[in-house]
């Protein structure tokens, strides 16, 4: 418990400096008064006696300063002594020293790791234009339950009925691992199937070439284009600018690389790094046969929705319009949709989330744990 | 009145310890007692007393307590600690040896060398 004792001594020394001045002043006053008392008894007037006593004492400030120096120097000396003592102890017990350094390093390391993980995953906004205006939709069922995925026709209907609140809306198919084959070498990559509005809604710019256009991907199998993620372009193509126009195979289908997404952008979930973006129309190559009719099938619910709120609108002001759209779509297609309402939520770093946002709870839990580890490490040092 | 002498550097501490060893005193009282027991032969700069007192307290040779003087003034009274008493004995012995040696040296006559 040497550290505690030391902190106490240091604070006491600082407080003492204030107390020291006051006490010295009082002591000197009392000295001069007593001298004046004696002088007065020898026949001087009180005023004359006090003046003479003050002169006899000499410069009080100078002596006070001397006292302060005595106090100050010994404080510095004791600090130096403690440091020397600590170093000597550490040298004498190399095993203990190693254990101390190791526990502290572990404790600090765990904390740094936790904080950087949470910083990048949860607290940093997506590197897109005005990320706070981005929202995600989910449907609340009549019998409870919540779903973040929609069929393509429903997505189109909702989009058409909410143009007053959203400046843009995009559909994204869940993340998938696809096989890419470049120059005869094959490897799996993480891809997103996105509609033509995806990059426009997010406000992402190309680092090279172009991105998927709003006119693309409207018909099955049309526009076999591929946009590369920036870090994948760096890793797999060494940042080669001549990659645009190159033809590669995805699951055996030939696609043309048309561009690279802007640096730092890695999809709508910050903990994943999407390596390639394809049009929705190319979904047939992912699982042939199953998704051939996704454009018209209201039962094929596999698209997440990202929308951008119009400038100046808040989520709460957007709600009434969404309620109307939800009622209309579910009344029109009662077999496919039994929605009570549509929920709109900020697009968090984890992407669309069902239910209450767990990030604050999870973050609090893990940061508390990391803090406890550090505390434990410190307590071990004390013993 | 005896002729006055400035005290030697380093001797003030010893004088204070001696003065206080005869009973607890405040700073002004210490001054008076040193003047009195030296037959007014030793002159001490009044203010210089306090840094010395402060140092002795920090070294644990004196302890100080606030009290009331004979004239009803609040004053800080100093008294010897056990360590202070021990130091006084040591320094007194040392001083006596030194003084005796100095006296012998200074009184040496040519025929004794």
Interface residues (C-beta under 8 A of the other chain):
Chain A: X23 X24 X26 X27 X28 X30 X31 X33 X34 X35 X37 X56 X57 X58 X59 X60 X62 X63 X64 X66 X67 X70 X71 X74
Chain B: X26 X27 X28 X45 X46 X47 X48 X50 X51 X54 X55 X58 X69 X71 X73 X74 X75 X76
